[in-house]
Amino acid sequence: MDGDVARAGADVGLVDYRPRFSPFVRTLVEHGPMTIRELGNAVGVTHSAASQTVAQMARRDLITLATGADARSRLVDLTDTARSLLPAIQAEWAATAAAAAALDAELPYPLSDLVTAVRDALARRSFRERIGDAAATLDDPALDPFRTTLTGPDQGPTEAPRN
């Protein structure tokens, strides 16, 4: 789906523009300049994911970075290039949202509800924890190093960093 969204974006002039940029652009349009951490929180991604996306956007001249109030923070704002693309970005977003709603209507269970349910389930227990539990139940010696790494000797699954 992501590839199709990117191709549809290219069709309306968003060449070298990734669909993952749109929530960042839309948030900056709505709220104005913000730090990378604030932007990540607003979009609903980790600080690391926000930093990576911001770096990609900066390389494409879509955002500027300035030192924030705290010298350790970076303030993100849209460039004139990004602002000139807003009509195409907004058109692509509207068409994608309408297509997603139409797809939801065709499915026995709306994809948007499923995505929310998966996100909530993984917030309760990471997929890594689930892999560790599953590996512990399988009788395959090849999984021994994997099992030990995920669970530790004679322990339950360890908490993994969430990305």
C-alpha positions as CSV (number, residue, x, y, z in Angstrom):
1,M,0.0,0.0,0.0
2,D,2.8,2.4,0.9
3,G,4.3,2.0,-2.6
4,D,1.0,2.7,-4.2
5,V,0.5,5.8,-2.1
6,A,4.0,7.0,-3.1
7,R,3.2,6.3,-6.8
8,A,-0.1,8.2,-6.5
9,G,1.8,11.1,-4.9
10,A,4.3,11.1,-7.8
11,D,1.3,11.3,-10.1
12,V,0.3,14.6,-8.5
13,G,3.8,16.1,-8.5
14,L,5.2,14.7,-5.3
15,V,8.4,13.2,-6.8
16,D,10.9,12.0,-4.2
17,Y,8.3,12.4,-1.5
18,R,7.6,9.6,0.9
19,P,4.1,9.0,2.3
20,R,5.6,9.0,5.8
21,F,6.3,12.7,5.4
22,S,2.7,13.7,5.2
23,P,1.8,13.4,9.0
24,F,4.9,15.5,9.8
25,V,4.0,18.2,7.2
26,R,0.4,18.3,8.3
27,T,1.4,18.6,11.9
28,L,3.8,21.5,11.2
29,V,1.1,23.2,9.1
30,E,-1.4,23.0,12.0
31,H,0.9,23.7,14.9
32,G,3.9,25.6,13.5
33,P,7.6,25.0,14.3
34,M,8.2,22.4,17.0
35,T,11.1,20.3,18.4
36,I,11.8,16.9,16.9
37,R,10.5,15.3,20.2
38,E,7.3,17.4,20.1
39,L,6.8,16.5,16.5
40,G,7.3,12.8,17.1
41,N,4.8,12.9,20.0
42,A,2.3,14.7,17.9
43,V,2.6,12.3,15.0
44,G,2.7,9.2,17.3
45,V,6.2,7.9,16.6
46,T,9.4,7.4,18.7
47,H,11.9,10.2,18.9
48,S,14.3,8.0,16.9
49,A,11.8,7.5,14.1
50,A,11.0,11.2,14.1
51,S,14.7,12.1,13.9
52,Q,15.2,9.7,11.0
53,T,12.2,11.1,9.1
54,V,13.2,14.7,9.8
55,A,16.7,14.0,8.5
56,Q,15.2,12.5,5.3
57,M,13.0,15.6,4.9
58,A,15.9,18.0,5.5
59,R,17.9,16.2,2.7
60,R,14.9,16.9,0.4
61,D,14.7,20.6,1.4
62,L,11.3,20.1,3.0
63,I,12.2,21.3,6.5
64,T,14.7,23.5,8.2
65,L,16.4,22.8,11.5
66,A,17.3,25.5,14.0
67,T,18.6,25.3,17.6
68,G,15.7,25.3,20.0
69,A,15.4,27.1,23.3
70,D,17.4,24.3,24.9
71,A,20.7,24.1,22.9
72,R,20.2,20.3,22.8
73,S,16.9,20.5,21.0
74,R,16.3,21.1,17.3
75,L,13.4,23.2,16.1
76,V,11.7,21.9,12.9
77,D,9.8,24.1,10.4
78,L,8.6,23.8,6.8
79,T,10.6,25.3,4.0
80,D,9.2,27.3,1.1
81,T,9.7,24.1,-1.0
82,A,7.4,22.2,1.3
83,R,4.8,25.0,1.4
84,S,4.8,25.1,-2.4
85,L,3.9,21.3,-2.3
86,L,1.0,21.7,0.2
87,P,-1.8,21.6,-2.4
88,A,-0.4,18.3,-3.8
89,I,0.2,16.9,-0.3
90,Q,-3.3,17.8,0.8
91,A,-4.8,16.3,-2.4
92,E,-2.8,13.1,-2.0
93,W,-3.8,12.9,1.7
94,A,-7.5,13.4,0.9
95,A,-7.5,10.8,-1.9
96,T,-5.6,8.3,0.3
97,A,-8.0,8.8,3.2
98,A,-11.0,8.3,0.9
99,A,-9.4,5.2,-0.7
100,A,-8.7,3.8,2.8
101,A,-12.3,4.4,3.8
102,A,-13.5,2.6,0.7
103,L,-11.2,-0.3,1.4
104,D,-12.5,-0.5,5.0
105,A,-16.0,-0.7,3.6
106,E,-15.0,-3.8,1.5
107,L,-13.4,-5.7,4.3
108,P,-15.2,-7.9,6.8
109,Y,-13.3,-6.1,9.6
110,P,-12.1,-2.5,9.0
111,L,-8.4,-2.3,8.5
112,S,-8.3,0.9,10.5
113,D,-9.8,-0.9,13.5
114,L,-7.4,-3.8,13.0
115,V,-4.4,-1.5,13.0
116,T,-5.6,0.2,16.2
117,A,-6.1,-3.2,17.8
118,V,-2.7,-4.4,16.8
119,R,-1.0,-1.2,18.1
120,D,-2.8,-1.6,21.4
121,A,-1.9,-5.3,21.8
122,L,1.8,-4.5,21.0
123,A,1.7,-1.7,23.5
124,R,0.6,-4.2,26.2
125,R,3.3,-6.8,25.1
126,S,6.0,-6.2,22.5
127,F,6.3,-8.6,19.5
128,R,9.8,-9.4,20.7
129,E,8.3,-10.6,24.0
130,R,5.8,-12.7,22.1
131,I,8.6,-14.2,20.0
132,G,10.5,-15.2,23.1
133,D,7.5,-16.8,24.6
134,A,6.8,-18.8,21.4
135,A,10.5,-19.8,21.1
136,A,10.4,-21.2,24.7
137,T,7.6,-23.6,23.7
138,L,9.2,-25.0,20.6
139,D,11.4,-28.1,20.8
140,D,14.1,-27.1,18.4
141,P,17.8,-27.1,19.5
142,A,18.6,-24.5,16.9
143,L,16.5,-22.0,18.9
144,D,18.6,-22.5,22.1
145,P,20.8,-19.4,21.5
146,F,17.8,-17.4,20.4
147,R,15.8,-18.5,23.3
148,T,18.6,-17.6,25.8
149,T,19.0,-14.2,24.2
150,L,15.3,-13.4,24.4
151,T,14.6,-14.9,27.8
152,G,17.9,-15.2,29.6
153,P,18.7,-18.4,31.5
154,D,15.7,-19.7,33.5
155,Q,13.8,-16.4,33.1
156,G,10.8,-15.1,31.3
157,P,11.2,-12.8,28.3
158,T,13.2,-9.7,28.9
159,E,11.7,-6.3,28.1
160,A,13.1,-5.2,24.7
161,P,13.4,-1.6,23.6
162,R,10.3,-0.5,21.7
163,N,10.8,1.1,18.3
